Structure formats: C-alpha cells, structure tokens
Amino acid sequence: MTFLWPELLWLLGVVPVLIGIYILLLRRKKQQMMRYAGLGMVRDAMGVAQKFRRHVPPLVFLLALTALIVAVARPHATLTLPSQYETIILAMDCRRPAGLGPHRCGVLCRHRVGSAASDP
C-alpha cells in the first residue's frame, strides 16, 4: 500500500503529543483532588468500571483522529484480480431420432460447423 500524499503522515506525531497532554491534565486533576479530602472519598467510592469509562471518550477521539490523518494521506493499493475469461465448450447431439423428420438441432449443428470451419 502506498499513499498519494505521504507528506501528511507527519501529522501522526500529534497523537502522542495529545496523549501526553491528557496525562498531564489527569495528574493536575489528581493534585487538585488531594487538596479536598471529601473528593478523595468520592473517588474511592467509584468502581473500577467508572474509572475506565471516563477514559473512553478521549480514546475514541484519538482513534478517530488517527483514522482521519491516515485517510487524508489517501492510501491506495493495486490489486491483481483473477481474469474473467473462461473457456466454454458447447457440445450438441445432432443425431436424428429414429422415425422423425428433419431435426431442428441438425440445422443448427450444420450452421455451427460451417461457421467454426471459417473461424481462424
């Protein structure tokens, strides 16, 4: 896979910077919570699921931003697909049934044999 605009991939360097900023903001919040003893008890009362749930929106944002940056670089790939050409063999039974008149299939067979002989 290649990119039409690979020079835009340098924008992926923004993602680790945003992660660092988010971690710094979390540390600052933790330091502010330590000032107030009552808020520490609320934090302890929160379950593990709620602690994880608060990180989901920033995680989804970073994943969407990463996908957007890769999409802006316009990835493309050349795929080799199987050929659509196939060989078809048509077999026709041109025998005339006993006791019946000229068979329509025989006329068709004579026509096909004549046109097949003229093909290169």
N, C-alpha and C positions, 0 to 999 in steps of 0.2 A: 504494500500500500504506500502510496506517495501522497504528497499534499500539493495543491495548486499554489498556496500561499504559505510556505513553511516558515517564513519570517515572522508570522503572527504567533507561532508556538512559544515565543519568549514570554508571552502573557501568562503562561502556566506558572511562571515564577511568582506570580501574585498570590497564588493559592497558599503556599507555605507562609507567606507574609501575613495573610489573613488569619491563618491558624495561630500564628504567634501572637497577633493582636488579641484574638479571642482568649487565649490562655492568660495573657496579661490582664485582661478585663476580669476574668474569673478570680485571679489572685487578689486583685484590688477589692472585689466584692467580698472575698473571704476576710480580708483585713478589716473592712468596714463592719462586717458582721461580728467580729471579735470584740468590737467596742461595746456592742449592746448585748448583754448576757441573755436577754429574753429571746432574741432572734436565734441564738445558738441552740436553744431548746427546740425551737420550731424546726430547725434544720435536722436535729437529731430525730425528731418525730417523723420526718419524711422517710418513706420507704425507699428501697433500692431502685424500684421501677420508676419512681418520680424523679430520682436523681438522674437516671439515664434519659428520661423523657424530655428533660429540659435541654439536652444537647442535640435532640433530633432536628429541630428547625435549622440550626446553623450547619449541621451535617448535610442536610438536603440542599441547602443553599450552595454549599461548596461543591457538591456533586453536580448540581445544575450548572454552576459557573464553569466547572471543568469541561462538561459536555459542550457548553456553548463555545468555549475557546477552541476546542478541537473542531467543532463544526464550522467555525469561522475560517479556520485554516483550509477548509474544503478538501477533505480526504477523498481520494478516488483510487480505484483498483481496476486493473484489466483482467477480465475473467475469460478463460477459454471454455466455451460451451461445446457440447457434443454436436456433431454435424446432424443436420436434419435430412440428409439424403439417405435414402434406403433403396435397396433393390427389391422390386416386386416382380414375381413370376406369376403369369396368368396361364393356367392350364385349363383347356377346354376339351371336353369329349365331343368330337364331331361325328361319331358313328350314328348311322341312321337306324332307328328302331325297326325291327322286322315288321313287314306288312303295312307300314305307313308311308305316306308320300314324302316329298322333299322336306327335309328338316330345316327349320329356320336357323338352327345353330350351324349347320353346314355352310350356309351362305355367309354367315358371319366369319366362320373359320377361313373360308376361301379368301374373303376380303382381308383378314388379318395376315394370312400367309403371304398374300400378294404385297401388302404394304410393308411387311417385315423384310421381304426379299429386296425391296427397293431402298430400305434404310442402309446407311453405310456401316 
